[in-house]
């Protein structure tokens, strides 16, 4: 793919990073799983991870006060302060920031009314990840919520998404569109989910060339299985936890991947 130089449309997941108790061990684990090259940034406890020279995400030390190891999805914004104001106006809260990250851009962490935290990124020189479908890249991210309608209302108001609800017999789901294309989703957490299951959060999906191999590798390296592999229209999916209990999903994409069309 050609190199993208323009910032992604507002609301597009543009970066992910992992807050970890042991980021050094985490870089080894994910590098082995996805083939990432992880480079520490100077004296900071932060590693930028790449595939074939293209940045795909970061791994760093857990921030003070964080209760769990967790991936954070960063959503693009053109005006950070305005987006933070919309977060608060619509029942969310500001967790940290805003702050400048050298010459790369500006960031903040916020949370939706249900408690799912997410990042905001106003790009300067670094627009975020470019890889979207190559094995090991971030291909999707979704907000998990116990109040689907409230989450849908919140994210549409803050980011101006179009939303298309996808019907089915299970928990409710909506695809979110920015710039005319699907970029993220909202998934209802089933009320009967066991105590050891997922909590409200943004869950990243990384592509894999072989989902059964990826699951076996995670389990062999002290990770966990939240949801066994299952088939979707877009590919075969599994939800896992890494050796430090941070949840993430892997997907072996269907070929070809069926398109989504936004509703009016």
C-alpha positions as CSV (number, residue, x, y, z in Angstrom):
1,X,0.0,0.0,0.0
2,X,1.1,3.6,-0.5
3,X,2.3,5.6,2.4
4,X,-0.5,7.7,4.0
5,X,0.5,11.2,5.0
6,X,-2.9,12.7,5.9
7,X,-4.4,12.2,9.3
8,X,-7.2,9.6,9.5
9,X,-10.8,10.8,9.6
10,X,-12.2,11.7,13.1
11,X,-13.2,8.6,15.0
12,X,-10.9,6.2,13.1
13,X,-8.8,3.9,15.4
14,X,-5.3,5.2,14.6
15,X,-3.2,3.6,17.2
16,X,-3.2,1.0,20.0
17,X,-0.9,0.6,22.9
18,X,-0.6,-1.8,25.8
19,X,-0.2,-0.7,29.4
20,X,1.7,-3.6,31.1
21,X,3.1,-4.5,34.5
22,X,6.1,-6.0,32.6
23,X,6.4,-4.2,29.2
24,X,9.8,-5.9,28.5
25,X,8.2,-9.3,28.7
26,X,5.2,-8.2,26.8
27,X,7.3,-7.0,23.8
28,X,8.9,-10.5,23.7
29,X,5.5,-12.2,23.8
30,X,3.8,-10.1,21.1
31,X,6.9,-10.1,18.9
32,X,6.9,-13.9,19.0
33,X,3.1,-14.0,18.2
34,X,2.8,-11.4,15.5
35,X,6.4,-11.0,14.1
36,X,6.6,-7.4,15.4
37,X,9.9,-5.6,15.8
38,X,9.7,-3.6,19.0
39,X,12.1,-0.8,19.6
40,X,12.5,1.0,22.9
41,X,12.1,4.8,22.7
42,X,15.2,6.2,24.5
43,X,15.1,6.0,28.2
44,X,11.3,5.7,28.3
45,X,9.6,2.5,29.2
46,X,7.8,2.5,25.8
47,X,8.4,0.4,22.8
48,X,7.1,1.1,19.3
49,X,6.2,-2.1,17.4
50,X,6.4,-2.4,13.6
51,X,5.8,-4.8,10.7
52,X,8.0,-4.4,7.7
53,X,9.0,-0.9,8.8
54,X,5.4,0.3,9.4
55,X,4.4,1.1,12.9
56,X,1.5,-1.0,14.2
57,X,1.3,-0.1,18.0
58,X,3.1,0.4,21.2
59,X,3.8,-1.3,24.5
60,X,4.6,0.6,27.7
61,X,4.6,0.5,31.5
62,X,1.3,0.6,33.1
63,X,0.2,4.1,34.2
64,X,-0.1,4.8,38.0
65,X,-3.6,3.9,39.2
66,X,-4.4,1.5,36.4
67,X,-6.1,-1.5,37.9
68,X,-5.4,-4.0,35.0
69,X,-3.1,-4.6,32.1
70,X,-5.1,-3.4,29.1
71,X,-4.9,-2.3,25.4
72,X,-6.0,1.3,24.7
73,X,-7.4,2.2,21.3
74,X,-6.7,5.8,20.2
75,X,-9.3,7.4,18.0
76,X,-8.3,10.2,15.6
77,X,-9.5,13.8,16.2
78,X,-8.8,17.1,14.5
79,X,-9.5,19.2,17.6
80,X,-8.5,17.4,20.8
81,X,-10.0,20.0,23.3
82,X,-13.3,20.1,21.3
83,X,-13.6,16.3,21.4
84,X,-12.9,16.2,25.1
85,X,-15.6,18.8,25.7
86,X,-18.0,16.6,23.7
87,X,-17.0,13.6,25.8
88,X,-17.9,15.4,29.0
89,X,-21.1,17.0,27.6
90,X,-22.3,13.5,26.7
91,X,-21.7,11.8,30.0
92,X,-18.1,10.6,29.6
93,X,-15.1,11.8,31.5
94,X,-11.5,12.9,30.9
95,X,-9.0,10.4,32.5
96,X,-5.7,12.0,31.5
97,X,-4.4,14.8,29.3
98,X,-4.3,16.5,27.0
99,X,-0.6,16.3,26.6
100,X,2.0,16.8,23.8
101,X,4.0,13.8,22.6
102,X,7.2,15.5,21.3
103,X,6.7,16.4,17.6
104,X,4.4,13.4,17.0
105,X,1.0,14.8,18.1
106,X,-1.2,15.4,21.1
107,X,-3.1,12.8,23.1
108,X,-5.6,12.3,25.9
109,X,-7.4,9.4,27.6
110,X,-11.1,9.5,28.1
111,X,-13.9,7.1,29.2
112,X,-17.4,6.6,28.0
113,X,-20.4,6.6,30.4
114,X,-20.1,2.8,30.8
115,X,-16.5,3.0,31.9
116,X,-14.7,1.9,28.7
117,X,-11.6,4.0,28.3
118,X,-10.1,5.1,25.0
119,X,-7.4,7.4,23.7
120,X,-7.6,10.4,21.5
121,X,-4.9,11.3,19.0
122,X,-4.5,14.7,17.2
123,X,-1.8,13.9,14.7
124,X,1.2,16.1,13.9
125,X,4.0,14.2,12.3
126,X,2.8,10.7,13.3
127,X,-0.7,9.9,11.9
128,X,-0.7,6.4,13.5
129,X,-0.7,2.9,12.2
130,X,-0.7,2.2,8.4
131,X,-0.9,-1.6,8.3
132,X,-4.5,-2.7,8.2
133,X,-4.8,-6.3,6.9
134,X,-1.3,-7.8,6.9
135,X,-0.9,-10.6,9.6
136,X,0.0,-9.0,12.9
137,X,-1.7,-5.6,12.2
138,X,-4.6,-3.8,13.8
139,X,-7.6,-4.4,11.6
140,X,-10.6,-3.5,13.9
141,X,-11.4,-2.3,17.3
142,X,-14.7,-2.2,19.2
143,X,-16.2,-0.7,22.3
144,X,-17.7,-3.3,24.7
145,X,-20.6,-2.0,26.7
146,X,-23.2,-3.3,29.1
147,X,-25.6,-0.5,27.9
148,X,-25.6,-0.8,24.1
149,X,-28.0,2.1,23.4
150,X,-26.2,4.5,25.7
151,X,-22.8,3.7,24.1
152,X,-24.2,4.1,20.6
153,X,-25.7,7.5,21.5
154,X,-22.4,8.6,23.1
155,X,-20.1,7.6,20.3
156,X,-22.3,9.0,17.6
157,X,-22.6,12.3,19.4
158,X,-18.8,12.6,20.2
159,X,-17.4,11.5,16.8
160,X,-20.2,12.0,14.4
161,X,-20.3,8.3,13.3
162,X,-22.9,6.8,11.1
163,X,-24.0,3.5,12.8
164,X,-25.4,0.4,11.2
165,X,-26.8,-2.1,13.7
166,X,-26.2,-5.7,12.6
167,X,-29.0,-8.0,13.4
168,X,-28.6,-11.4,15.0
169,X,-29.8,-13.8,17.7
170,X,-27.0,-12.9,20.2
171,X,-25.9,-9.6,21.8
172,X,-26.5,-6.5,19.8
173,X,-23.8,-5.1,17.6
174,X,-23.3,-1.9,15.5
175,X,-20.6,-1.0,13.0
176,X,-19.4,2.6,13.1
177,X,-18.5,4.5,10.0
178,X,-16.1,7.5,9.6
179,X,-15.2,9.1,6.3
180,X,-17.7,6.8,4.5
181,X,-16.1,3.5,5.6
182,X,-16.5,1.1,8.6
183,X,-13.8,1.8,11.1
184,X,-15.0,0.4,14.5
185,X,-17.9,-1.2,16.3
186,X,-19.9,-1.3,19.5
187,X,-20.6,-4.7,21.0
188,X,-23.1,-5.5,23.8
189,X,-21.6,-7.4,26.7
190,X,-24.1,-10.2,27.5
191,X,-25.5,-9.9,31.0
192,X,-24.8,-13.6,31.7
193,X,-21.1,-13.2,30.8
194,X,-19.2,-15.1,33.6
195,X,-17.2,-13.1,36.1
196,X,-13.9,-14.0,34.4
197,X,-15.1,-12.6,31.1
198,X,-14.7,-9.2,29.6
199,X,-15.4,-5.8,31.2
200,X,-16.4,-2.6,29.4
201,X,-13.4,-1.6,27.3
202,X,-12.1,-1.2,23.7
203,X,-11.0,-4.5,22.3
204,X,-8.4,-4.5,19.5
205,X,-8.4,-7.1,16.7
206,X,-5.1,-8.2,15.2
207,X,-5.0,-10.3,12.0
208,X,-3.4,-13.7,11.9
209,X,-2.7,-16.1,9.0
210,X,-3.8,-19.1,11.1
211,X,-6.1,-18.6,14.0
212,X,-5.7,-22.1,15.5
213,X,-1.9,-21.7,15.5
214,X,-2.2,-18.3,17.1
215,X,-4.5,-19.6,19.9
216,X,-2.3,-22.6,20.5
217,X,0.8,-20.3,20.8
218,X,-0.9,-18.0,23.2
219,X,-2.0,-20.8,25.5
220,X,1.4,-22.5,25.4
221,X,2.9,-19.2,26.6
222,X,0.7,-18.8,29.7
223,X,-2.0,-16.7,28.0
224,X,-5.7,-17.4,28.3
225,X,-8.8,-18.1,26.1
226,X,-11.8,-15.9,26.7
227,X,-13.8,-17.0,23.6
228,X,-13.0,-20.1,21.5
229,X,-12.6,-19.6,17.7
230,X,-15.9,-18.9,16.0
231,X,-16.9,-18.0,12.4
232,X,-18.2,-14.6,11.3
233,X,-18.9,-13.1,7.9
234,X,-15.5,-11.4,8.1
235,X,-13.4,-14.3,9.2
236,X,-12.7,-16.6,12.1
237,X,-12.3,-14.9,15.5
238,X,-11.0,-15.8,18.9
239,X,-10.7,-13.6,22.1
240,X,-7.6,-14.2,24.2
241,X,-5.6,-12.8,27.1
242,X,-1.9,-12.4,27.1
243,X,0.4,-13.8,29.9
244,X,-0.4,-10.6,31.9
245,X,-4.2,-11.0,31.4
246,X,-4.7,-8.2,28.9
247,X,-7.5,-9.1,26.5
248,X,-7.2,-8.9,22.7
249,X,-8.8,-10.6,19.7
250,X,-7.3,-12.3,16.7
251,X,-9.0,-12.7,13.3
252,X,-8.2,-14.8,10.3
253,X,-9.8,-12.7,7.6
254,X,-12.2,-14.2,5.1
255,X,-11.1,-14.0,1.5
256,X,-12.5,-11.8,0.2
257,X,-13.7,-9.8,3.2
258,X,-17.4,-8.8,2.5
259,X,-18.1,-5.1,2.4
260,X,-20.2,-3.2,4.9
261,X,-22.6,-0.5,3.7
262,X,-23.7,2.3,6.0
263,X,-27.4,2.8,6.5
264,X,-29.0,6.2,6.1
